[in-house]
Amino acid sequence: MIDWRKVDRRERAGELGAGSAPVTYGLMALCCAVFLISPLSGFNPAYGGGEALLAAQAGYFERWGVIPSELLDGSAHAALTPLTALFVHGSWLHLLGNLLFLYVFGAMAEERMGRTAFAFFYVVCGYFALVAYAVVHAGSDQTLVGASGAISAVLGAFLRLFPRARVTSLFPFLFFLPLRFPAWIVLVFWFVLQWLAAQSAGSGPGVAYLAHVAGFAAGFLYAWVRFRGTTVKSPATATEGESQP
């Protein structure tokens, strides 16, 4: 979150205001809306309960999520699933964790890139991350959903654009003490954790760490190429978030 104590009134009303990141907040709202009307939230009575609800949830994942074994079969539906899967989340924890990181890092990245470019960047990198995972695990029948790949791309771009921005992070092995570090330390540490986890993760149920790695790398490379030769000054504000999305 932005530390408003370090932002003057003109910045609050101007470039750092809520209106400066409509794409970021629009993506957050869309993910929330999709989740709330889906059978996964438990709020839509149209899906019933018990076994009927479980069947509806399974069918929902199969229809809108990425199934690696089907992605490369050439069908139009399978080719579209990396786009639809970006807005599908498996649980409240999955949704809120992703939205937290999009909220913390997305607004500043969007303000730097521009609205249209950021929206295109988010979708393309998110699509790439899901496809990369599916290609590596081409024989898997497990459904892949979530915006983690796209948000990881935002983190990668943020590392290139604002490496000196201060980030308050909670590290489990330090008893969740809030500590402040430059963004480059936190994000590089996060990337290494994702890379190590991807080496031992399989293609079964769980976190798609490889999609995180692919998205982060794509986001960093895009920002490095797009803004190469330019100097991006870190803002006066501090960014706060947790160390693990």
C-alpha positions as CSV (number, residue, x, y, z in Angstrom):
1,M,0.0,0.0,0.0
2,I,1.1,3.6,-0.5
3,D,2.4,5.3,2.6
4,W,0.4,8.5,2.3
5,R,2.3,10.2,5.1
6,K,5.1,10.7,2.6
7,V,3.0,12.1,-0.2
8,D,2.0,15.8,-0.4
9,R,-1.5,17.0,-1.2
10,R,-0.8,17.6,-4.9
11,E,0.4,14.0,-5.3
12,R,-2.6,12.7,-3.5
13,A,-4.9,14.5,-5.9
14,G,-2.8,14.0,-9.0
15,E,-0.7,11.2,-10.4
16,L,-0.9,8.9,-7.4
17,G,-4.7,9.3,-7.0
18,A,-7.2,6.5,-7.5
19,G,-8.0,7.8,-10.9
20,S,-4.4,7.3,-12.1
21,A,-4.7,3.5,-12.4
22,P,-8.1,2.6,-13.8
23,V,-6.8,-0.5,-15.5
24,T,-5.4,-1.9,-12.3
25,Y,-8.5,-1.3,-10.3
26,G,-10.7,-2.4,-13.3
27,L,-8.8,-5.7,-13.4
28,M,-9.3,-6.1,-9.6
29,A,-13.0,-5.4,-9.9
30,L,-13.4,-7.8,-12.9
31,C,-11.7,-10.7,-11.0
32,C,-13.9,-10.0,-8.0
33,A,-17.1,-10.0,-10.1
34,V,-16.2,-13.2,-11.9
35,F,-15.5,-14.9,-8.7
36,L,-18.7,-13.8,-7.0
37,I,-21.0,-15.0,-9.7
38,S,-19.1,-18.3,-10.1
39,P,-19.9,-21.5,-8.2
40,L,-16.6,-21.1,-6.3
41,S,-17.7,-18.2,-4.1
42,G,-20.7,-20.0,-2.6
43,F,-22.8,-16.9,-3.0
44,N,-24.7,-17.9,-6.1
45,P,-27.7,-20.0,-5.2
46,A,-28.3,-21.0,-8.8
47,Y,-25.6,-23.7,-8.5
48,G,-27.3,-25.4,-5.5
49,G,-25.3,-27.2,-2.8
50,G,-23.6,-30.4,-1.9
51,E,-22.8,-32.7,-4.8
52,A,-24.5,-30.4,-7.3
53,L,-22.2,-27.5,-6.3
54,L,-19.1,-29.7,-6.5
55,A,-20.1,-30.8,-10.0
56,A,-20.7,-27.2,-11.0
57,Q,-17.3,-26.2,-9.7
58,A,-15.5,-29.0,-11.6
59,G,-17.4,-28.1,-14.8
60,Y,-16.5,-24.4,-14.3
61,F,-12.8,-25.1,-14.1
62,E,-12.9,-27.4,-17.1
63,R,-14.7,-24.8,-19.2
64,W,-12.8,-21.7,-18.3
65,G,-9.4,-23.0,-17.1
66,V,-6.3,-24.1,-19.0
67,I,-5.9,-27.9,-19.4
68,P,-2.4,-28.4,-20.6
69,S,-3.1,-31.7,-22.4
70,E,-5.8,-30.0,-24.5
71,L,-4.2,-26.6,-25.0
72,L,-2.1,-27.6,-28.0
73,D,-4.8,-29.6,-29.8
74,G,-5.6,-26.6,-32.0
75,S,-9.2,-26.0,-30.9
76,A,-10.4,-22.4,-30.7
77,H,-11.8,-23.0,-27.2
78,A,-8.6,-24.3,-25.8
79,A,-6.6,-21.4,-27.3
80,L,-8.9,-19.0,-25.5
81,T,-8.6,-20.6,-22.1
82,P,-5.4,-18.8,-21.1
83,L,-7.3,-15.6,-21.5
84,T,-10.4,-16.7,-19.5
85,A,-8.2,-18.4,-16.9
86,L,-6.6,-15.1,-16.0
87,F,-9.9,-14.0,-14.3
88,V,-10.8,-17.3,-12.6
89,H,-9.7,-18.1,-9.1
90,G,-10.1,-21.3,-7.1
91,S,-10.8,-19.9,-3.7
92,W,-11.1,-16.7,-1.6
93,L,-7.5,-17.0,-0.5
94,H,-6.3,-17.4,-4.1
95,L,-8.3,-14.4,-5.2
96,L,-7.4,-12.1,-2.3
97,G,-3.7,-13.0,-2.4
98,N,-3.5,-12.1,-6.1
99,L,-5.5,-8.9,-5.7
100,L,-3.2,-7.7,-2.9
101,F,-0.1,-7.9,-5.1
102,L,-1.9,-6.4,-8.1
103,Y,-3.0,-3.5,-5.8
104,V,0.4,-2.9,-4.3
105,F,2.5,-3.1,-7.5
106,G,0.0,-2.6,-10.4
107,A,-0.8,1.1,-10.0
108,M,2.7,2.4,-10.1
109,A,3.6,0.1,-13.1
110,E,0.5,1.3,-14.9
111,E,1.2,4.9,-14.3
112,R,4.7,4.4,-15.7
113,M,3.7,2.3,-18.8
114,G,0.5,4.1,-19.6
115,R,-3.0,2.6,-19.4
116,T,-3.3,1.0,-22.8
117,A,0.2,-0.4,-22.8
118,F,-0.3,-1.8,-19.3
119,A,-3.5,-3.5,-20.2
120,F,-1.9,-5.1,-23.2
121,F,1.2,-6.0,-21.2
122,Y,-0.9,-7.7,-18.5
123,V,-3.0,-9.8,-20.8
124,V,-0.1,-10.9,-23.1
125,C,2.3,-11.7,-20.3
126,G,-0.4,-13.6,-18.4
127,Y,-1.3,-15.6,-21.5
128,F,2.4,-16.4,-22.1
129,A,2.9,-17.5,-18.5
130,L,0.0,-20.0,-18.6
131,V,1.0,-21.3,-22.0
132,A,4.6,-21.7,-20.9
133,Y,3.4,-23.8,-17.9
134,A,1.1,-25.9,-20.2
135,V,3.9,-26.6,-22.7
136,V,6.3,-27.9,-20.1
137,H,3.5,-30.0,-18.6
138,A,1.8,-30.9,-21.9
139,G,0.6,-34.3,-20.6
140,S,-1.2,-32.9,-17.5
141,D,-5.0,-33.0,-17.2
142,Q,-5.0,-30.7,-14.1
143,T,-6.8,-27.4,-14.7
144,L,-4.8,-24.2,-14.4
145,V,-6.5,-20.9,-13.3
146,G,-5.6,-17.6,-11.8
147,A,-4.0,-14.3,-12.5
148,S,-0.7,-15.2,-10.8
149,G,1.3,-15.4,-14.0
150,A,0.1,-11.9,-15.1
151,I,0.7,-10.4,-11.7
152,S,4.2,-12.0,-11.6
153,A,4.9,-10.1,-14.8
154,V,3.8,-6.9,-13.0
155,L,6.3,-7.8,-10.3
156,G,9.1,-8.3,-12.9
157,A,8.3,-5.0,-14.6
158,F,8.2,-3.3,-11.2
159,L,11.7,-4.6,-10.4
160,R,13.1,-3.0,-13.6
161,L,11.1,0.2,-13.3
162,F,11.3,0.9,-9.5
163,P,14.2,-1.1,-8.1
164,R,14.8,1.4,-5.3
165,A,11.3,1.7,-4.1
166,R,11.0,0.7,-0.4
167,V,8.9,-2.4,0.2
168,T,7.6,-3.5,3.6
169,S,7.5,-7.3,3.6
170,L,6.6,-10.1,6.0
171,F,9.0,-13.0,6.0
172,P,7.7,-16.2,7.7
173,F,11.1,-17.3,8.8
174,L,11.6,-14.0,10.6
175,F,8.4,-14.5,12.6
176,F,6.5,-12.3,10.2
177,L,8.2,-9.1,11.4
178,P,7.5,-6.2,9.0
179,L,10.9,-5.2,7.5
180,R,11.6,-2.6,4.9
181,F,13.9,-3.3,2.0
182,P,14.5,-2.0,-1.5
183,A,12.2,-3.6,-4.0
184,W,15.1,-5.3,-5.8
185,I,16.0,-7.3,-2.7
186,V,12.4,-8.4,-2.0
187,L,11.5,-9.2,-5.6
188,V,14.8,-11.0,-6.5
189,F,14.3,-13.0,-3.3
190,W,10.7,-13.8,-4.3
191,F,11.8,-14.9,-7.8
192,V,14.5,-17.2,-6.4
193,L,11.9,-18.9,-4.1
194,Q,9.6,-19.4,-7.1
195,W,12.4,-20.8,-9.2
196,L,13.4,-23.3,-6.5
197,A,9.8,-24.3,-5.9
198,A,9.3,-24.8,-9.6
199,Q,12.2,-27.3,-9.7
200,S,10.5,-29.6,-7.3
201,A,6.9,-29.0,-8.2
202,G,5.0,-31.5,-10.4
203,S,2.1,-31.1,-12.7
204,G,-0.5,-32.1,-10.2
205,P,-2.7,-29.9,-8.0
206,G,-1.0,-27.0,-6.2
207,V,0.7,-23.7,-7.1
208,A,1.9,-23.3,-10.6
209,Y,5.3,-21.9,-9.7
210,L,6.6,-22.3,-13.3
211,A,3.9,-19.9,-14.5
212,H,5.1,-17.4,-11.8
213,V,8.7,-17.7,-13.1
214,A,7.7,-17.4,-16.7
215,G,5.5,-14.3,-16.0
216,F,8.1,-12.6,-13.9
217,A,10.8,-13.1,-16.5
218,A,8.5,-11.9,-19.3
219,G,7.6,-8.8,-17.3
220,F,11.2,-7.9,-16.5
221,L,12.4,-8.4,-20.1
222,Y,9.6,-6.3,-21.5
223,A,10.3,-3.4,-19.1
224,W,14.1,-3.8,-19.7
225,V,13.6,-3.6,-23.5
226,R,10.9,-1.0,-23.5
227,F,12.6,1.4,-21.1
228,R,16.2,0.6,-21.9
229,G,18.3,3.8,-21.9
230,T,15.8,5.7,-19.8
231,T,16.2,6.6,-16.1
232,V,13.2,5.7,-14.0
233,K,13.2,7.7,-10.8
234,S,11.8,5.9,-7.7
235,P,8.8,7.8,-6.3
236,A,8.9,9.4,-2.9
237,T,6.3,7.0,-1.7
238,A,6.9,3.6,-0.1
239,T,5.3,0.4,-1.3
240,E,4.0,-2.1,1.2
241,G,3.2,-5.7,0.6
242,E,4.0,-9.3,1.6
243,S,6.9,-11.3,0.4
244,Q,4.9,-14.2,-1.0
245,P,2.0,-13.7,-3.5
